[in-house]
Every structure is written in structure tokens, then in C-alpha cells.
Amino acid sequence: MRLLLQFSLLALTALAFASGSKIVQGTLETGPGGEGWILRVGTDAVPVSADKRTRYWCKRAAADEKAFKAGDSVVARIVPDETPAGLREVADKASWDWLEGIRKGVRDGTMKSFDGKRLTIDFADGTEMGYRATEKSKITLEGKPATLGDLKSGTRLWVKGRTLPTLDVWLVSASDRAIVDGPKKPVSRKGAALASEKHRKIPASGQLKGEIAVHYQGMNMFDLTVDGWRLHVSYFSSTTFTFGGTKCGPNELVPGREATVTYKKDQYGRIDAAKVAIR
């Protein structure tokens, strides 16, 4: 499902593993025609595309898109290099803070289960997390090296995680004794490009020629179909419009008409129109 989002940028640090990703916060509203969402701030609108890889977190647990409704305050991870900007992750603020603590620090809890791929830990606050465990995960029991197969349900463990490009939490280490969190190591960017292979990209600036598909009245945005690819284009009071070579306004953005858009992408990947020549 494609989501339309409009963002309020916070002074939050973008994680290095997601190429060009940004962390933003805003309030969900229903998108044009009752489809998708926008994240509202002022009059801006930033188109964002969700797909099967998008992660949803609600009430400090994994969720799905249905867990969110208009009016919810959320934090989102987007990739502006993609067109529309890719939506990698969205969460309520409490869930985001909880998740960051798990991803960046050592947590202690009780082992719930291990299914051969994921080690699930129950935390004292009533939440749980499934860590992606592999043979490279370091397991220590009673001060000695051990294996994942040696772990037993009900054992108290201190676990250290690391975020993968897929946004899974990988189990770096687990021990029945307290783990001292050491110095942070640079996060590898290997594989980061894989996350955006299925998304099409356009240059940072240039011209787009296509057919007007829909004009979102009151949102300062319209859709332009270019070679079968539908793009969201934003316009402003400074945008110059012409129709048949004569200066006009955005009211001439009529579906079915052809248009040439001179644009520049902003920091969120939004296509900002400087000129729109309608034919």
C-alpha cells in the first residue's frame, strides 16, 4: 500500500545502515480520497511508499498498518533517495524509544523460546523481543563459551543486539552474567543498497514529462504519470504555471492534460515543482 506522508523533522539521528535514511515525527491524517496517510505539519506533504518490508511498532510490540489511525503521533524512518521516499519503519513514540533501547544497549530478561532462528526474550516490563540468532552470536554460560542449543527456557539472560539492514535485531551476545557494554563500533554499510533495489529513483533535479492524473485540491500537490509511473509533485506559491504558453494558476491542473515539470527534490525526497508547463 502506498502511503502519503507529510513530515515534521525532529533533531533525531538517522541510522547509518539505511542509506540516506531520516527519522521524522508527525501526526497521522487520512490521505487524499481516504486512501493512505499523510503526516501533517504546516501545508507541506511528503509522498512516501510503504511495502512488505515496512516495519510497524505499536504499544512496544511488532504490529501492522492496522494498528495506526488518524490522529496518532508517530515516529517514522524514511529513505528520501527513493521515489516516492521509502517508508522503512513507523512507531508510536513510546515504542520507538523502547525499540532504540533494545537496539543500542544491553537488556536483561528471561529466555522464552528459541525456534532455531529467533531467540525470544521476555523483559521485566512485560514486553518481549525476538532476536535473530546465528552461529556467530556469542553465547556464554557460567563464564564459559556455549551454544544456542545450550540455552534453556526460563534462564535469566543479558542480551546485546545490533540492528541489521533488514531492521531485524541480531543477537550479538547472550550471557547468564551481566554484560558490560563496550565502545560502539562503526556500523557496516554492506548490504544497505539492497534495501532500495526494488524502488525506482529519479535525479535530484531536472524535468519530468507526463500526464496529469489527479489534482489534490487544498494540498498543493498533484500526481503526474510518467511512462506508467505515477509520481506525487508538490507546488508552492513560488511555482510558475503556464497553460499553452500563457501564465495561469494551479486550477489548470486538469487530469488528462500533459505537463512538463521542472523540479528539484528536497531533503525528504519530495518532488518540488519550480515550473509547470501544461498543454
GULO-955968 format. One record per residue (C-alpha): residue in one letter; x, y, z; chain. Coordinates in Angstrom, 2 decimals, m for minus. Each point is the difference from the previous one (the first is absolute). Last residue first. Example, Ala and Ser with C-alpha at 12.3 -4.5 7.8 and 13.67 -1.06 7.14 Angstrom:
<code: S&px: 13.67&py: m1.06&pz: 7.14&unit: A>
<code: A&px: m1.37&py: m3.44&pz: 0.66&unit: A>
END
This chain:
<code: R&px: m0.53&py: 21.59&pz: m22.60&unit: A>
<code: I&px: 1.12&py: 0.88&pz: 3.54&unit: A>
<code: A&px: 3.46&py: 1.41&pz: 0.79&unit: A>
<code: V&px: 0.70&py: m0.37&pz: 3.73&unit: A>
<code: K&px: 2.99&py: 1.88&pz: 1.40&unit: A>
<code: A&px: 1.85&py: m0.15&pz: 3.34&unit: A>
<code: A&px: m1.64&py: m3.29&pz: 1.03&unit: A>
<code: D&px: 1.20&py: m1.70&pz: 3.18&unit: A>
<code: I&px: 0.30&py: m3.81&pz: m0.32&unit: A>
<code: R&px: 0.28&py: m1.22&pz: 3.62&unit: A>
<code: G&px: 3.06&py: m2.10&pz: 0.82&unit: A>
<code: Y&px: m0.04&py: 1.11&pz: 3.63&unit: A>
<code: Q&px: 2.97&py: 2.35&pz: m0.36&unit: A>
<code: D&px: m1.56&py: 1.68&pz: m3.03&unit: A>
<code: K&px: m0.18&py: m1.15&pz: m3.62&unit: A>
<code: K&px: 0.20&py: 2.70&pz: m2.67&unit: A>
<code: Y&px: m2.52&py: 0.44&pz: m2.79&unit: A>
<code: T&px: m0.83&py: 1.23&pz: m3.49&unit: A>
<code: V&px: m3.30&py: m1.66&pz: m0.81&unit: A>
<code: T&px: m1.24&py: m0.52&pz: m3.55&unit: A>
<code: A&px: m3.73&py: m0.60&pz: m0.24&unit: A>
<code: E&px: m2.53&py: m1.92&pz: m2.08&unit: A>
<code: R&px: m3.69&py: 0.33&pz: 0.75&unit: A>
<code: G&px: m2.03&py: m3.04&pz: 0.98&unit: A>
<code: P&px: m0.81&py: 1.18&pz: 3.52&unit: A>
<code: V&px: m0.30&py: 3.80&pz: 0.21&unit: A>
<code: L&px: 2.76&py: 2.00&pz: 1.66&unit: A>
<code: E&px: m1.36&py: 3.24&pz: m1.46&unit: A>
<code: N&px: m1.17&py: 1.08&pz: 3.47&unit: A>
<code: P&px: 3.69&py: 0.17&pz: 0.95&unit: A>
<code: G&px: 0.30&py: 3.52&pz: m1.43&unit: A>
<code: C&px: 0.57&py: 1.54&pz: m3.42&unit: A>
<code: K&px: 2.67&py: 1.63&pz: m2.17&unit: A>
<code: T&px: m0.53&py: m0.61&pz: m3.70&unit: A>
<code: G&px: 2.22&py: m2.43&pz: m1.94&unit: A>
<code: G&px: m2.80&py: m2.50&pz: m0.60&unit: A>
<code: F&px: m0.68&py: m0.01&pz: 3.73&unit: A>
<code: T&px: 2.76&py: 1.46&pz: 2.16&unit: A>
<code: F&px: 0.69&py: m0.41&pz: 3.72&unit: A>
<code: T&px: 2.92&py: 1.47&pz: 1.98&unit: A>
<code: T&px: 0.55&py: m1.41&pz: 3.50&unit: A>
<code: S&px: 0.79&py: 2.66&pz: 2.64&unit: A>
<code: S&px: m3.33&py: m0.46&pz: 1.80&unit: A>
<code: F&px: 0.87&py: m3.69&pz: 0.28&unit: A>
<code: Y&px: m0.25&py: m3.28&pz: m1.88&unit: A>
<code: S&px: 0.45&py: m3.65&pz: 0.99&unit: A>
<code: V&px: 0.18&py: m2.87&pz: m2.53&unit: A>
<code: H&px: m1.02&py: m3.58&pz: 0.79&unit: A>
<code: L&px: 1.16&py: m2.46&pz: m2.66&unit: A>
<code: R&px: m1.91&py: m2.71&pz: m1.87&unit: A>
<code: W&px: 2.24&py: m2.19&pz: m2.17&unit: A>
<code: G&px: m1.59&py: m1.17&pz: m3.25&unit: A>
<code: D&px: 2.57&py: 1.82&pz: m2.11&unit: A>
<code: V&px: m0.50&py: 3.14&pz: 2.14&unit: A>
<code: T&px: m3.39&py: 0.41&pz: 1.68&unit: A>
<code: L&px: m0.13&py: 3.28&pz: 1.94&unit: A>
<code: D&px: m1.86&py: 0.23&pz: 3.29&unit: A>
<code: F&px: m0.88&py: 3.36&pz: 1.53&unit: A>
<code: M&px: 0.85&py: 1.91&pz: 3.19&unit: A>
<code: N&px: m0.75&py: 3.30&pz: 1.70&unit: A>
<code: M&px: m2.24&py: m1.81&pz: 2.52&unit: A>
<code: G&px: m3.12&py: 2.15&pz: m0.43&unit: A>
<code: Q&px: m1.09&py: m1.74&pz: m3.18&unit: A>
<code: Y&px: 1.89&py: m3.24&pz: m0.60&unit: A>
<code: H&px: 0.27&py: 0.08&pz: m3.79&unit: A>
<code: V&px: m0.18&py: m3.40&pz: m1.71&unit: A>
<code: A&px: 1.63&py: m1.86&pz: m2.89&unit: A>
<code: I&px: 1.83&py: 2.78&pz: m1.89&unit: A>
<code: E&px: 1.79&py: m1.59&pz: m2.94&unit: A>
<code: G&px: 3.75&py: m0.09&pz: m0.43&unit: A>
<code: K&px: 3.26&py: 1.86&pz: m0.40&unit: A>
<code: L&px: 2.44&py: 0.35&pz: 2.89&unit: A>
<code: Q&px: 2.83&py: 2.50&pz: 0.03&unit: A>
<code: G&px: 3.20&py: 0.26&pz: 2.04&unit: A>
<code: S&px: 1.14&py: m0.23&pz: 3.60&unit: A>
<code: A&px: 1.20&py: m2.61&pz: 2.50&unit: A>
<code: P&px: m0.21&py: m2.64&pz: m2.74&unit: A>
<code: I&px: m2.78&py: m2.61&pz: 0.16&unit: A>
<code: K&px: m0.06&py: m3.30&pz: 1.86&unit: A>
<code: R&px: m1.95&py: m3.22&pz: m0.27&unit: A>
<code: H&px: m0.44&py: m2.25&pz: 3.01&unit: A>
<code: K&px: 0.68&py: m3.74&pz: m0.15&unit: A>
<code: E&px: 3.73&py: 0.33&pz: 0.71&unit: A>
<code: S&px: m0.59&py: 2.26&pz: 3.01&unit: A>
<code: A&px: 0.74&py: m2.32&pz: 2.91&unit: A>
<code: L&px: 2.85&py: m1.68&pz: m1.89&unit: A>
<code: A&px: 2.01&py: 3.21&pz: 0.10&unit: A>
<code: A&px: 0.60&py: m0.44&pz: 3.72&unit: A>
<code: G&px: 1.63&py: m3.38&pz: m0.59&unit: A>
<code: K&px: 3.33&py: 1.01&pz: 1.37&unit: A>
<code: R&px: m0.38&py: 3.32&pz: 1.86&unit: A>
<code: S&px: 1.78&py: m1.40&pz: 3.04&unit: A>
<code: V&px: m0.75&py: 1.76&pz: 3.26&unit: A>
<code: P&px: 3.03&py: 1.57&pz: 1.64&unit: A>
<code: K&px: 0.72&py: m1.59&pz: 3.38&unit: A>
<code: K&px: m1.36&py: 1.26&pz: 3.31&unit: A>
<code: P&px: 2.27&py: m0.39&pz: 3.01&unit: A>
<code: G&px: m0.93&py: m2.85&pz: 2.39&unit: A>
<code: D&px: m3.27&py: m0.84&pz: 1.77&unit: A>
<code: V&px: 0.90&py: m2.10&pz: 3.03&unit: A>
<code: I&px: m2.08&py: m3.17&pz: m0.10&unit: A>
<code: A&px: m1.53&py: m1.26&pz: 3.25&unit: A>
<code: R&px: 0.20&py: m3.76&pz: 0.41&unit: A>
<code: D&px: m2.28&py: m2.62&pz: m1.54&unit: A>
<code: S&px: 1.35&py: 1.13&pz: m3.37&unit: A>
<code: A&px: m1.26&py: 0.90&pz: m3.45&unit: A>
<code: S&px: 1.93&py: 1.62&pz: m2.82&unit: A>
<code: V&px: m0.37&py: 1.77&pz: m3.35&unit: A>
<code: L&px: m3.60&py: m1.09&pz: m0.47&unit: A>
<code: W&px: m1.22&py: 1.73&pz: m3.16&unit: A>
<code: V&px: m2.93&py: 2.42&pz: 0.25&unit: A>
<code: D&px: m1.80&py: m0.05&pz: m3.36&unit: A>
<code: L&px: m0.08&py: 3.36&pz: m1.79&unit: A>
<code: T&px: 0.77&py: m1.71&pz: m3.35&unit: A>
<code: P&px: 3.30&py: 1.91&pz: m0.03&unit: A>
<code: L&px: 0.75&py: m1.73&pz: 3.35&unit: A>
<code: T&px: m0.28&py: 1.68&pz: 3.39&unit: A>
<code: R&px: 2.28&py: m1.29&pz: 2.75&unit: A>
<code: G&px: m0.96&py: m1.73&pz: 3.23&unit: A>
<code: K&px: 1.56&py: m0.75&pz: 3.37&unit: A>
<code: V&px: m1.71&py: m2.41&pz: 2.37&unit: A>
<code: W&px: 0.26&py: m0.59&pz: 3.74&unit: A>
<code: L&px: m1.74&py: m3.25&pz: 0.81&unit: A>
<code: R&px: m2.17&py: m1.47&pz: 2.75&unit: A>
<code: T&px: m0.79&py: m3.61&pz: m0.87&unit: A>
<code: G&px: m3.69&py: m0.91&pz: m0.22&unit: A>
<code: S&px: 0.36&py: m1.86&pz: m3.29&unit: A>
<code: K&px: 3.37&py: m1.69&pz: m0.34&unit: A>
<code: L&px: 3.05&py: 1.02&pz: m1.99&unit: A>
<code: D&px: 2.51&py: m2.73&pz: m0.85&unit: A>
<code: G&px: m1.23&py: m0.24&pz: m3.59&unit: A>
<code: L&px: 1.01&py: 3.59&pz: m0.60&unit: A>
<code: T&px: 3.56&py: m1.03&pz: 0.73&unit: A>
<code: A&px: 2.37&py: 0.45&pz: 2.93&unit: A>
<code: P&px: 3.26&py: 1.74&pz: 0.87&unit: A>
<code: K&px: 0.71&py: 0.06&pz: 3.75&unit: A>
<code: G&px: m0.70&py: 2.60&pz: 2.71&unit: A>
<code: E&px: m2.90&py: m1.95&pz: 1.48&unit: A>
<code: L&px: m1.65&py: 0.10&pz: m3.43&unit: A>
<code: T&px: 1.29&py: 2.09&pz: m2.92&unit: A>
<code: I&px: m1.55&py: 0.18&pz: m3.48&unit: A>
<code: K&px: 1.54&py: 2.12&pz: m2.77&unit: A>
<code: S&px: m2.27&py: 0.25&pz: m3.06&unit: A>
<code: K&px: 1.98&py: m1.12&pz: m3.05&unit: A>
<code: E&px: m1.97&py: m3.25&pz: m0.22&unit: A>
<code: T&px: m3.09&py: 2.12&pz: m0.56&unit: A>
<code: A&px: m2.72&py: 1.64&pz: 2.10&unit: A>
<code: R&px: m2.53&py: 2.56&pz: m1.27&unit: A>
<code: Y&px: m1.28&py: 1.42&pz: 3.29&unit: A>
<code: G&px: m3.75&py: m0.25&pz: 0.72&unit: A>
<code: M&px: m0.97&py: 2.69&pz: 2.48&unit: A>
<code: E&px: m2.40&py: m0.02&pz: 2.95&unit: A>
<code: T&px: m1.98&py: 2.45&pz: 2.11&unit: A>
<code: G&px: m1.33&py: m0.43&pz: 3.55&unit: A>
<code: D&px: 2.24&py: 2.63&pz: 1.58&unit: A>
<code: A&px: 2.27&py: m2.74&pz: 1.42&unit: A>
<code: F&px: 1.05&py: m1.08&pz: m3.49&unit: A>
<code: D&px: m0.87&py: m3.27&pz: m1.73&unit: A>
<code: I&px: 2.64&py: m1.12&pz: m2.51&unit: A>
<code: T&px: m0.67&py: m1.84&pz: m3.26&unit: A>
<code: L&px: 3.00&py: m1.58&pz: m1.74&unit: A>
<code: R&px: m0.77&py: m0.19&pz: m3.67&unit: A>
<code: K&px: 1.35&py: m2.36&pz: m2.65&unit: A>
<code: G&px: m0.07&py: m3.52&pz: 1.41&unit: A>
<code: D&px: m3.30&py: 0.52&pz: 1.77&unit: A>
<code: F&px: 1.45&py: 1.29&pz: 3.27&unit: A>
<code: S&px: m2.39&py: 0.72&pz: 2.88&unit: A>
<code: K&px: m0.86&py: 2.16&pz: 3.01&unit: A>
<code: M&px: 3.44&py: 0.93&pz: 1.33&unit: A>
<code: T&px: m0.40&py: 2.36&pz: 2.93&unit: A>
<code: G&px: 1.19&py: 3.58&pz: m0.04&unit: A>
<code: D&px: 2.99&py: 2.28&pz: 0.01&unit: A>
<code: R&px: 0.65&py: 2.73&pz: m2.51&unit: A>
<code: V&px: 3.30&py: 1.28&pz: m1.37&unit: A>
<code: G&px: m0.20&py: 3.10&pz: m2.17&unit: A>
<code: K&px: m0.52&py: 1.42&pz: m3.48&unit: A>
<code: R&px: m2.73&py: m2.09&pz: m1.60&unit: A>
<code: I&px: m1.94&py: m0.71&pz: 3.18&unit: A>
<code: G&px: 0.06&py: 3.62&pz: 1.16&unit: A>
<code: E&px: m0.93&py: 1.18&pz: m3.48&unit: A>
<code: L&px: m3.02&py: m2.30&pz: 0.02&unit: A>
<code: W&px: m1.32&py: 1.40&pz: 3.28&unit: A>
<code: D&px: 0.43&py: 3.58&pz: m1.25&unit: A>
<code: W&px: m1.83&py: m0.86&pz: m3.23&unit: A>
<code: S&px: m2.78&py: m1.82&pz: 1.85&unit: A>
<code: A&px: m0.65&py: 3.02&pz: 2.23&unit: A>
<code: K&px: 0.01&py: 2.32&pz: m3.05&unit: A>
<code: D&px: m2.52&py: m2.04&pz: m2.02&unit: A>
<code: A&px: 1.71&py: m1.90&pz: m2.77&unit: A>
<code: V&px: 0.76&py: 0.08&pz: m3.72&unit: A>
<code: E&px: 2.73&py: m1.72&pz: m1.99&unit: A>
<code: R&px: 1.48&py: m0.22&pz: m3.49&unit: A>
<code: L&px: m2.21&py: 2.44&pz: m1.88&unit: A>
<code: G&px: 1.71&py: 0.55&pz: m3.35&unit: A>
<code: A&px: 0.02&py: 3.51&pz: m1.44&unit: A>
<code: P&px: m2.08&py: 0.01&pz: m3.17&unit: A>
<code: T&px: 2.37&py: m0.25&pz: m1.75&unit: A>
<code: E&px: 2.93&py: m1.39&pz: 1.97&unit: A>
<code: D&px: 2.89&py: 2.17&pz: 1.15&unit: A>
<code: P&px: m2.26&py: 1.39&pz: 2.76&unit: A>
<code: V&px: 0.20&py: m3.24&pz: 2.07&unit: A>
<code: I&px: m2.45&py: 0.32&pz: 2.91&unit: A>
<code: R&px: m0.01&py: m1.05&pz: 3.66&unit: A>
<code: A&px: m3.17&py: 1.06&pz: 1.80&unit: A>
<code: V&px: m0.97&py: 1.23&pz: 3.47&unit: A>
<code: V&px: m3.71&py: 0.19&pz: 0.72&unit: A>
<code: S&px: m2.71&py: 2.16&pz: 1.57&unit: A>
<code: D&px: m3.37&py: m1.59&pz: m0.71&unit: A>
<code: G&px: m2.79&py: 2.29&pz: m1.20&unit: A>
<code: A&px: m1.12&py: m2.23&pz: m2.87&unit: A>
<code: K&px: 0.44&py: m3.68&pz: 0.86&unit: A>
<code: F&px: 2.82&py: m2.49&pz: 0.50&unit: A>
<code: A&px: m0.15&py: m3.66&pz: 1.08&unit: A>
<code: K&px: m1.40&py: m0.94&pz: m3.43&unit: A>
<code: E&px: 3.43&py: 0.61&pz: m1.54&unit: A>
<code: D&px: 1.45&py: m3.01&pz: 1.80&unit: A>
<code: A&px: 1.43&py: m0.71&pz: 3.45&unit: A>
<code: A&px: 3.22&py: m1.00&pz: 1.76&unit: A>
<code: A&px: m0.15&py: 0.95&pz: 3.68&unit: A>
<code: R&px: 0.63&py: 3.00&pz: 2.21&unit: A>
<code: K&px: m3.59&py: 1.27&pz: m0.18&unit: A>
<code: C&px: 0.31&py: 0.25&pz: m3.79&unit: A>
<code: W&px: 2.87&py: m0.80&pz: m2.35&unit: A>
<code: Y&px: m0.32&py: m0.34&pz: m3.78&unit: A>
<code: R&px: 2.82&py: m1.10&pz: m2.30&unit: A>
<code: T&px: m0.19&py: 0.63&pz: m3.76&unit: A>
<code: R&px: 1.46&py: m2.91&pz: m1.97&unit: A>
<code: K&px: m3.31&py: m0.90&pz: m1.67&unit: A>
<code: D&px: m0.21&py: 3.48&pz: m1.50&unit: A>
<code: A&px: m0.55&py: 3.60&pz: 1.07&unit: A>
<code: S&px: 0.49&py: 2.95&pz: m2.37&unit: A>
<code: V&px: 0.34&py: 3.58&pz: 1.21&unit: A>
<code: P&px: m1.23&py: 3.27&pz: m1.52&unit: A>
<code: V&px: 1.00&py: 3.09&pz: 2.05&unit: A>
<code: A&px: m2.77&py: 2.56&pz: 0.51&unit: A>
<code: D&px: 0.55&py: 3.56&pz: 1.20&unit: A>
<code: T&px: m2.79&py: 2.29&pz: 1.22&unit: A>
<code: G&px: 1.12&py: 0.36&pz: 3.62&unit: A>
<code: V&px: 0.95&py: m3.34&pz: 1.47&unit: A>
<code: R&px: m2.14&py: m3.07&pz: m0.72&unit: A>
<code: L&px: 1.07&py: m3.60&pz: m0.44&unit: A>
<code: I&px: m2.10&py: m1.24&pz: m2.91&unit: A>
<code: W&px: m1.68&py: m3.37&pz: m0.21&unit: A>
<code: G&px: m1.30&py: m2.53&pz: m2.47&unit: A>
<code: E&px: m3.32&py: 0.26&pz: m1.84&unit: A>
<code: G&px: m2.97&py: 2.12&pz: 1.12&unit: A>
<code: G&px: m0.11&py: 1.83&pz: m3.31&unit: A>
<code: P&px: 3.16&py: 1.85&pz: 0.90&unit: A>
<code: G&px: 1.75&py: m1.33&pz: 3.12&unit: A>
<code: T&px: m1.39&py: m0.45&pz: 3.51&unit: A>
<code: E&px: 2.03&py: 1.80&pz: 2.65&unit: A>
<code: L&px: 2.92&py: m1.24&pz: 2.08&unit: A>
<code: T&px: 1.82&py: 2.41&pz: 2.29&unit: A>
<code: G&px: 3.73&py: 0.66&pz: m0.36&unit: A>
<code: Q&px: 3.50&py: m1.25&pz: 0.67&unit: A>
<code: V&px: 3.00&py: m0.54&pz: m2.26&unit: A>
<code: I&px: 3.05&py: m2.28&pz: m0.10&unit: A>
<code: K&px: 1.96&py: 0.23&pz: m3.22&unit: A>
<code: S&px: 1.63&py: m2.66&pz: m2.16&unit: A>
<code: G&px: 2.72&py: 0.81&pz: m2.55&unit: A>
<code: S&px: 1.06&py: m3.65&pz: m0.30&unit: A>
<code: A&px: m1.49&py: m1.97&pz: 2.86&unit: A>
<code: F&px: 2.97&py: m1.29&pz: 2.02&unit: A>
<code: A&px: 1.05&py: 3.45&pz: 1.19&unit: A>
<code: L&px: m2.93&py: 0.69&pz: 2.30&unit: A>
<code: A&px: m1.51&py: 3.50&pz: m0.26&unit: A>
<code: T&px: 0.42&py: 2.01&pz: 3.19&unit: A>
<code: L&px: m3.05&py: 1.80&pz: 1.41&unit: A>
<code: A&px: m0.28&py: 3.80&pz: 0.01&unit: A>
<code: L&px: m3.63&py: m0.24&pz: m1.05&unit: A>
<code: L&px: m1.35&py: 0.42&pz: m3.53&unit: A>
<code: S&px: m3.74&py: 0.58&pz: m0.31&unit: A>
<code: F&px: m1.19&py: m2.12&pz: m2.90&unit: A>
<code: Q&px: m2.72&py: m0.32&pz: m2.54&unit: A>
<code: L&px: m0.80&py: m3.57&pz: m0.98&unit: A>
<code: L&px: m1.84&py: m1.63&pz: m2.87&unit: A>
<code: L&px: m0.02&py: m3.76&pz: 0.35&unit: A>
<code: R&px: 0.11&py: m2.52&pz: m2.82&unit: A>
<code: M&px: m1.35&py: m3.42&pz: 0.90&unit: A>
END
